[in-house]
Amino acid sequence: IFHGRMARNGEHAVGSDCGGAMSVYIDVYGLRPRLVLIGAGHVNRALAHAAAPLGFDIHVGDCFEGSLNPDHFPVGTHLKQADTISAVIEALAIEPANFVIIATNHQDKEALERLISRPLAYLGLLASKRKVQTFSQA
């Protein structure tokens, strides 16, 4: 809240001769939720296109540079590439308020191990029944 007096001098003066007082309430709107997609294959491409109209700030990371073609993602998508999925996750600077979905080519377990203990707004893993069984047994 900003309080001002429509006067040239004195406490809370705004440099005006109009007279009177004002209070301005400032609130921040429009903070877009951040969606982080680990893997840039066809599944996360489709998720990026589905999330874009919903107002998400979309970040995609992969260790396969060829998968990060900007033409495959909505305009404004942030793309990160690194040599390993662990390095991709580090480069994406994932925060607790982020929504994260893992759908990689063959690095799901590594990504899940890096993220499962972190506080996140949401963590999802695209997995077949077989993959879930394999991960559960490990």
Protein Blocks (a to p, Z undefined) as FASTA:
>chain_A
ZZddddfbdehiahiakbpadddddddehiacddddedjbfklmmmmmmmmmnopacddd
dfblklmgfklpcehiacdddfbfklmmmmnopafkbccddddfklmmmmmmmmmmpccf
bdcddddfklmmmmmmZZ
